[in-house]
Amino acid sequence: ANVITDLQLERMLSPTGPTDGLVVSPLDGEVPKRIAILQGNPGGGDDHLLSSLILGANESILALNRTPDLEILLVSPLCQAFREKFLPQIQALSGLKILEAGITGVERTGQDGTLTVTMEKDGTPVKESVELAVILTKPKATAAPKL
């Protein structure tokens, strides 16, 4: 399927990775034109949300720099720290669109592997078609166990 994790995307974006730094579809090996980076754990707290958003933004910047005409949707609730410190710069990037929404589903809708991402924005269902979905899985930091 054309759904991968942030770790798989990070590996793809590495110049020494399996795709020489290009984002490609695991389904057919083609370079996608439209990618959605989706928050996988929106309830992890503000620190988790901030670090996930920064990771998603950084991966987006790398992908946009390596792939002409790529469009990326970064879909996640936004925390206040991200709004204040990063949102203006991120919104200025060509090819990256921030959607403040919660993900309600991802399904394959085309024979070519096209995916429909369903989300809720301000109480309204929204659908976007993409060729590749990346799930932000950054683990939530936990306290070290007491011995």
C-alpha positions, 0 to 999 in steps of 0.5 A: 500500500502507499502508506508508510511511517515517518521512519520509512520516509526518513530512510527514503530521504537519506542520500545514502538510502535505498532511493538515493534521497527520493520519495517513491511509492512502495507500490509502484516505485514512482515519484508521487506528486501529492503526499499527506503527512498525517499525525498518528497520535494527536493525543500525546500532549503538547510536547509530543505534538510539537516534536511530531509537527517539527519532524513532519515539517523537516521531512516535508522540507527535505522532500520538497527540496529533492522533488520538483512540483511536489505538493505536501499536506501536513495534517495535524492538530496544532499546538500553541508553541508550533503556532507561535514559533514555526507556523509563519515560516512553514506557511511560507514554504512553496508546496507545503500546506498545513491542514489543522484537522484530525484524521478519521480515515485513509483508504485506497480509492484508485486502481493506481494506488491513489488514497483518500484521506478523510479528516475533520476540520472544524467539525466538517468532514474533508477529503483529500486525494494523495498518492502517498500517506506518511504516518507520524509515529514519533514515540511519546517520551516517557520517564525512565523506569525507577530501579 
